[in-house]
Amino acid sequence: MRKSKLLWVVLLVFITLLAVSCTSSSLIPASSTVNGTLQVHYIDVGQADSILLKASDGTAVLIDAGNNPDGPDVVNYLKSQQVKELAAVIATHPHEDHIGGLDTIIKNFPVKAVYMPNASSTTKTFEEFISAVKASGAKRIQAKAGVSLDVPGLTGRFLAPNGSGYEDLNNYSAVLRLTCGKITFLFTGDAEDISEKEMLSSGQDLKANVLKVGHHGSDTSTTSSFLKAVSPQYAIISVESGNDYGHPADSVLSSLSGAGIQVFRTDKNGTIVVTCDGESVTFAVGESLRNILPT
Ligand SMILES: [Zn+2]
């Protein structure tokens, strides 16, 4: 009798331990959906955009590459981050301050896919970009609302463009919403009020914790209804100090501060690196970049 009672106790302890271990292992997938951390590098390229997405397994995606002369600098930056290949390049729209450096990037790194809107330009810059894409053999995918970013380890979906025939190329901007666990990022290119209105009426979820402010903080973007729908905690403005356009506009800065949004700017902070662990984000600028970036 005693022996069998002991056996029952042992069995009970074993079952309890098993239950506990099952409970904790069932919790693991919730935090590992991100597969480690994701870094978003808002590279300081002056009056232009260039953003590197880098997962902890090395998967890298580049959104824009600044103006033509920025190409070699962005190549060096990616090399300093141990980027060996790009799972995707996103050319938000055909303006030089976004695609200018992309031909140099495509010639220096293997690129699997290039996402771009169905928009073109007659500029030499655009022709050079298209020739580089063709020569690379990268898959060309049209970026438009509803298209998912097909990169293993990254979860993203394009929210714009929603239409065609825009007078201004800015409204063709590929707008990407990236999910990192519970955190969301919105990359807007130079999308202006027309595109923002279309995103709003499309009924898509626009909410994001971190917003890359549209069109370098110009007053043609960041309408109050759009900002309200996104309702970010943080905003990044990619802009050059003393630029000819007066970017960022005072009206945009005051709507951001009025909404209690913390603003980071490449003209004041230089390159900004946001690290997401799936639960929260941390910002690194200036001296603090030394702690997270390889030298
Ligand atoms: Zn621009």
Residues whose N, C-alpha, C, O or C-beta is under 5 A from the ligand:
A	BS01	ZN	D97 D190
